C-alpha cells in the first residue's frame, strides 16, 4: 500500500533535502534517512589533533588515546523533514 503525501509534506521534504545537500557540500555524510528526518554525521578529528594526543598520551596509553580521540570527535546532526 503506497502512502499518499500532501503538498505540504512534499514541500517540507523538498526543503529538508535542500538543507541536507547544503550540509553534504560542507563535508557531512548522510548516515541515515528516516521518514521523519535525515541523520548526518561528521568526524572533526584533525591530523594535528591526532599528533598531539599521540605525543602527550602514547607513553601510558599505547595509542588507545588516539582511538578515543577519533571516536569522541564524531558529531551528528538531525534535519527534520
C-alpha positions as CSV (number, residue, x, y, z in Angstrom):
1,X,0.0,0.0,0.0
2,X,1.6,3.3,-1.1
3,X,1.1,6.3,1.2
4,X,-0.2,9.5,-0.4
5,X,1.6,12.6,0.6
6,X,0.0,16.1,0.9
7,X,1.5,19.0,-1.0
8,X,2.8,20.5,2.3
9,X,4.6,17.2,3.2
10,X,6.2,17.1,-0.2
11,X,7.3,20.8,0.1
12,X,8.7,20.1,3.6
13,X,10.7,17.1,2.3
14,X,12.0,19.1,-0.6
15,X,13.2,21.9,1.7
16,X,14.8,19.4,4.1
17,X,16.5,17.7,1.2
18,X,17.9,21.1,0.1
19,X,19.3,21.7,3.6
20,X,20.7,18.1,3.6
21,X,22.5,18.8,0.3
22,X,24.0,22.0,1.8
23,X,25.4,20.1,4.8
24,X,26.8,17.4,2.4
25,X,28.6,20.0,0.4
26,X,30.2,21.2,3.7
27,X,31.7,17.8,4.5
28,X,28.9,16.0,6.3
29,X,27.8,12.5,5.3
30,X,24.3,11.1,5.1
31,X,24.2,8.4,7.7
32,X,20.5,7.5,7.6
33,X,17.2,8.7,6.2
34,X,14.1,8.0,8.2
35,X,10.5,9.1,7.3
36,X,10.8,12.0,9.8
37,X,14.4,13.2,9.4
38,X,17.8,13.0,7.8
39,X,20.7,12.0,10.1
40,X,24.1,13.4,9.2
41,X,27.5,12.7,10.6
42,X,30.9,14.2,10.5
43,X,34.3,13.4,12.2
44,X,36.0,16.6,13.2
45,X,39.3,15.0,14.3
46,X,42.3,16.6,12.7
47,X,45.8,15.3,11.8
48,X,47.4,17.7,14.2
49,X,45.0,16.7,16.9
50,X,46.0,13.1,16.5
51,X,49.6,14.1,16.6
52,X,49.3,15.9,19.9
53,X,47.1,13.2,21.5
54,X,49.7,10.7,20.5
55,X,52.6,12.8,21.6
56,X,51.0,13.5,25.0
57,X,49.5,10.2,25.8
58,X,51.4,7.5,23.9
59,X,53.7,6.8,26.8
60,X,50.9,5.4,29.0
61,X,48.0,4.5,26.7
62,X,49.9,2.8,23.9
63,X,47.9,4.6,21.2
64,X,44.5,4.0,22.8
65,X,44.2,7.7,23.4
66,X,44.2,8.3,19.7
67,X,41.3,5.9,19.2
68,X,39.4,7.6,21.9
69,X,40.1,11.0,20.4
70,X,38.9,9.8,16.9
71,X,35.6,8.5,18.2
72,X,35.0,11.4,20.6
73,X,35.2,13.8,17.6
74,X,32.2,12.3,15.8
75,X,29.3,14.7,15.5
76,X,25.7,14.0,14.4
77,X,23.1,16.4,13.1
78,X,19.4,15.8,12.5
79,X,17.5,17.6,9.8
80,X,13.8,17.2,10.5
81,X,11.5,16.9,7.4
